[in-house]
Every structure is written in structure tokens, then in C-alpha cells.
Amino acid sequence: MPLPSEEQLLLRDMARGWAQKNSPVKAFRTMRDSGNELGFEPQTLAAVAEMGWTGTVIPESYGGSDVGYWSMGIILEELGRTLAAAPLIGSAVGAATVLKRAGSEAQKSAWLPRIADGSAIGALAIDETNHFAPERIRLEAVEQADGFVLSGRKNLVHEGMAADFFVVAARTRGELTDSEGISLLLVPSDRAGLTRSRRRLLDSRGYADLVVNGVEVANEDVIGSLHEGRPVLDRALDCAAGAAAAEALGLAIQAFETTLEYLKVRVQFGQVIGTFQALQHRAAKLYTDIQLARPALETALDALDQDSPEAPVLVSLAKATINDLVNHSSREMIQLHGGIGMTDAHDAGFYLKRARVLESAFGTSAYHRERFARLNGF
């Protein structure tokens, strides 16, 4: 397990202080109650951009700081503690990674500085069903004289309601499950024939479903090499999965700490319930699970920073491990708070709902266990 640098420890303190002061859970509750379709407040995006967090994985030559995925994970972990809603995973990680790794100079210059300064949001348009299945791309790109015509649909696009452009995975040749024949296309959100509608999920964020009906894109809109977008897409999805796991870890830790404090003050049968051995065992189980999850995540994020060939295996290990942790931690938060934990007036429900979405985002535990086994030759 690598150790965080001094700069990363300072970043953790900065992110924790900002999230607790400027974006506590009550700020998320206010956003939820307002019916905001974007799933975040514009002032939150402006604040995180001003602190440079939207440019964490973007090269300095394009306005970012390029301090890496582990540093982004540190930020997201602290935002996860307070459920702070900001368009980072899909845009500043997913879309930015695709452009950084494979974009043309024109594409990078047009969009990376705008992602970094918060003036634009990108999104990965990958899934075509209600489940994460990037191996199954059906959306068709028919070649014409100066480009392609796209037809199909994309579901559950993270940050899709606020996105200024989409990185669309399309099939330019081959069959549904062929690993080759996938091309990545940059499609501005105002392109004729592209419509989006809000997909409402438990966590009240701004997901969108896209209908792509005869959308025309030019040859210069292809990101990277035609028919060979799969390796770039896979690495971007690994980065997004690692980012989602980082936020989930922060959520799980805060759910545990909040529950632990409650066990120390809640009196039942004339005793503080934290003195009951059965509840102590449950708290101890959560604590040990957290200690095991952190090195898995930090090793995976460091591997992404090093562009290691082991990164896919490590990301799947971390995502499956933390999915299980955040599921357990959020359920225990509800159960150990008793009746009050079941009410909307208490914050426990917000943690449970966001946990369920993060578990599915960029791959469930089952998906990543199967992938981990396959990558290891089983």
C-alpha cells in the first residue's frame, strides 16, 4: 500500500474543511427539496473549480493541475462524507480522461480548459440498458462522406442533465459484443437530433437518458482512432469506477462514525446502547472492513496514476470491496439508529440512497468480481 504525500494530506484537510463548512448534508437536503434537475448547485461547481478540483487530472498545459487520480479520490472521499453534490466523476474524471488520453489537439484545447475552470461539463454516454454493460454497445454510427450519422439511445448518463458535451461510445463495425469496432465520438449537447430526459434515481442527482436520432458528427469529432476506442474507454471507466469507490468510502466512513456517536449517547433499558456486546461486535466489524477497504482503494488509484497494467485488476478489487462496505455501513446506519433512522427528517436515508447508486455506478460487486476473476485467468 502506498503512503499519501504531504501534499495529499494537506489536500485532504482542505477538502474536509470545505465540505463540512460549505456543503454539509443540510445543503444537499436543500438542493433535493428545490427540485434542481441538474443534481447540484452552480455555486458548488464554481467553488470546486476555484479550488482547482475540476482540473485535478487535467494536464497543466490545458489549465489543470494534473496531480492525479489518487488526489481526486482524496477529494471525493471527503465530499462523500457530507454527500456534497458536484459534477466530478462523470466530467472531471471520465470525460476528461478520454480527452486527455486520446483527444486531438483541437478537442483538448476546446474542452479540457473549460472542464478545468468549471465553465463546461462533459459526460460519458456508454450504457444502453439499465445496467452497467460497456461490453455491449449497440448505438450505430453509419459512415457518410464527411462523418457519421448516429442512431440509438444511451441510459443513465452521469451528469447528463448538465453536460455541455457527451463522449458517446458507438459501434462503427462488428457485432453487439465484439471488443473491436467501438469508436468514441465527441457530441455537443445542442447537436440536432439529440434529446435528453431526466432519469430520477434515489440520490436526486442529474442523470439523463439520451435519444440519438440521426445525429450527424464530423470525422474530426472522432476521439482517437476509428474502430479502436475500446482501450481508451476501458481506462476511462476504470478511472470513473475508482472515483466512485472513493466517494463511497467517504460515505461509508461517515455513516460509521455518525452511528458510533449515536451508540455512545442513546439510552435504552437504562443503559447506553453502546455497552451492549452485540452492538459492539457490529461496530467492530464495520471498523475492520473500513481498514481493509482503504488500502485496496489507494493501491488502485496509485496504479491509475502510474498507468500500470495491473490497474484494471486493482480497480475491480477495490470497487467490489467498497461496494460491499458501503452497502453494509449504510444499512447499519439505518438499523442502529432505530425508528428515527427510517424517517426523512434524519440524514441516514440520504446516505442509504446515495450508497445504493454508488454501488451500481460503473459496476456492481458482482460485475467487478467476475471481471477480477476473468482478468486473473479464471
Secondary structure, DSSP 8 states (H G I E B T S, - for coil): -----HHHHHHHHHHHHHHHHHS-HHHHHHHHHHT-TTSS-HHHHHHHHHTTGGGTTS-GGGT-----HHHHHHHHHHHHHHT---SIIIIIIIIHHHHHHH--HHHHHHHHHHHHHTS--EEEE--SSSS--TT----EEEEETTEEEEEEEEEEETTTTT-SEEEEEEESSS-TT-SSSEEEEEEETT-TTEEEEEE--TT---EEEEEEEEEEEEGGGEESSTTB-HHHHHHHHHHHHHHHHHHHHHHHHHHHHHHHHHHHH-EETTEEGGGSHHHHHHHHHHHHHHHHHHHHHHHHHHHHHTT-TTHHHHHHHHHHHHHHHHHHHHHHHHHHHGGGGGSTTSTHHHHHHHHHHHHHTT--HHHHHHHHHHHTT-
